Amino acid sequence: MILIKVLEKKFNKKIYLASNREISDAKSLVKSYLVEKIKIKINTKPVEIQFLDTEIDNDVLICYLKVSFSEKITTFEIENSVLTEMFSEQQNLLHTNINNDKSSFLLTRNEKTAFLEF
């Protein structure tokens, strides 16, 4: 998997993500990387991303993240540069469900930001 290569290069160690040889801090390394590469603003304010879990589906790594926010959401902005530092053709699919309004975005190295206004 591509993410494994990126993580192993970044952290300079074998992590064996999603295998029976997975190292004990593999998911914390994934979390660290994702928090660095994904930035979210709600109502123009940066918010903290909560890393929930990962799963593998047909050789695709799916990462589940959550953002908690108690105010009414009027704007949502996300910058996603996951894997683009090593792979210029990388595409990141993002699904949101905000105020019961579902949206999807395809983010790339050149278009790494999505913006929604409610």
N, C-alpha and C positions, 0 to 999 in steps of 0.2 A: 504494500500500500504506500501511496505517495506520502501521506502524513507521517508514517513511520520513518521514512527516509529523512524528511525535514526535521523531525524531532531528534533523531539520532545525530544528525549533523549539528543542530543547535545545542544540544546538551552533551554531545560527545560521549555517548554511551548507547549500547544496545538496549532496547526497551521491550521488544517482542510483544507489542500491543496486540490484544485480542488473540493470544495463543496460550497454550498451557505453560509457556516459559515466560509469560509476562512478568516484568519486574514489579516489585511492590509499589513503587511510586509512579508507575506508568500513567495512571489517570490524573495524578497531580501535575505531571509534566504536560499532559494534554491541556488541562485546565489553565496552567500558566501560559502556555502558548496562545490559547484562544483568547484569554483576557488581554494579552498584549496585542493581538491582531484584530480584535473586534471592539469597536467603540460605539456606544449607544448614547444618544441624547433624547430626552423626552421633555417637551416644552422648553427646548434649548438648553436644558441642564444635563450634564453627564450623569449617567446612572451606572450602578454596579451590576455586573452580569453574574448570575448564579449558574454554576456548572452543575447539571443534574446527573448526566450519565452519557455513555456511548454504547452503540451497538453496531454490529456488522450485519449488513443485508446484501447478499450477492456481491461480495467483495467491495462494498461501499461502506465507508465509516459514516455513521450518522451520529451527530453530537446534539444533545438536548441541553438547551440553555433557557434560562428564565430571567425575567426582569420584573421586580415588584415595584409598583408605583401606586400611591394612594390618591393622587390628585386626578382630576379629569384630564385626559390626554388630548391635547390640541395639535401637537406636532410630534413626529417620531422620525429620528434620523439614525441611520446605522452606517458605519464604515466597516467594511469587511475586506481585509487583505490576507486572509488565510491562504497559505501555500503560494501566493503570487510572487514571493521573493525568489523562489526557485523555479517556478513553472509559469512562464509568461502567458500560456494559453489556459491557465486554470479558470474554471467557472464555479462560482459558489451560489447554490440555490438557497434562497431564504424564504421561509413562510412565516407570516405574522397573523396573529388574531388579536386585534386591538378594538375594543368597544364593540365586540361581536362582528367586526368587519375584517374579513380575511383577505390578505394580499400575498402575492408572490413576486419575487425579484430574482433576476439572474445578474450577479455581480462579477466583475472581471477586474483584471489589473488596471485597465484604463477607466473603467466605470465601477469604482468600488464603494460608492455611496448611494443609498436609497433614502428618499424623503417622502413622508406622508403628512398630509394636513387634514385635520378633521373639523 
